Amino acid sequence: MRRYQVVLSLIVGLTPGLALSEQAAQLQLLAQSIGAIRTLAPELAREAHDFLLKDGVVNATFAYWARQIVRKYPETLSAGPIRA
């Protein structure tokens, strides 16, 4: 598994190493455990969308994810560039 896949798996909360279909199934089970889907007023959805895309929120979220990755995989700081 490539390092960026591990990072993305950790960010989303999935188990690293699962195939894409297994990750989709894991997300589906997680969503179902939360409860039924409810309708949201479009203006509230837009407000939430806009808030989550503010620079401060995006930067704070990225910094949080980065700290989680470095805590779990400290070697990522010295591993060099990610190769596709």
N, C-alpha and C positions, 0 to 999 in steps of 0.2 A: 504494500500500500504506500502510495506517495505521501510525503509529509503534508502537502496541502489538503489531501483527503482526510488525514487524521485531524488536522486543524478544523476543517469544516464539520467533521463528525462531532468533535467536542463542542463546537459552537452551537450546533443544533441540538446537542444532547443525545446523539445516537451512539451506539456502540461501534468503535472503530473496527474496520475489517469486514463489516457486513456488506453483502452485495447490494446494489441499488434497490432491487425489489424487496430485499429484507429490510432495508432502511425505510422504504415506503410503508411496509407492513408495520414496522415499529412505530412510525409516526401515526398511522391510522389507529392503532391500539391506544396510543397515548391520547389522541384526540377523542376517541370514544369514551375513555375513562373520565374525561372532564365533564361530559354530559351532552345534552342535545344542542344542536346548532340553533341559535336564536337570531332573528332578524335585527339588524342594527340600522338606525336612521342614517341615511346617506351623509347628512351634514356632520354627524358624530364620527362616522368612519373617515371622512375627509380631514376632520380636526385631528384625529389620532394619527392618521397618515402624515399630515404636515408636521406634527409635533415630533414624531419619530425620525423625521428627516432633517431636523434642525442640526446645524453643525455641532453644537455642544453635546447633543444627545448621541449623535453618530460617533464623535470622538471619544466620549466617555465609554460608550459601549465597546468600541474597538479596544480601548485601553484595558478595559475589564477582561475581555477575551484574551488579549495578549498576556496579561498577568496570569490568567488561568493556564494557558499553554506553557508559559515559561516555568510556572510552579510544577507542572506535571512532567514537562520535558525540558529540563534546563539546558540540554545540549543544543536546543534550537538556536540559542544565541550565538553559538560558535560553529554551526553546521554549514555556513556559507549560503549562497543563493539557491533558491528552489529551481530545480530543473524539471521541465515538463516531460 
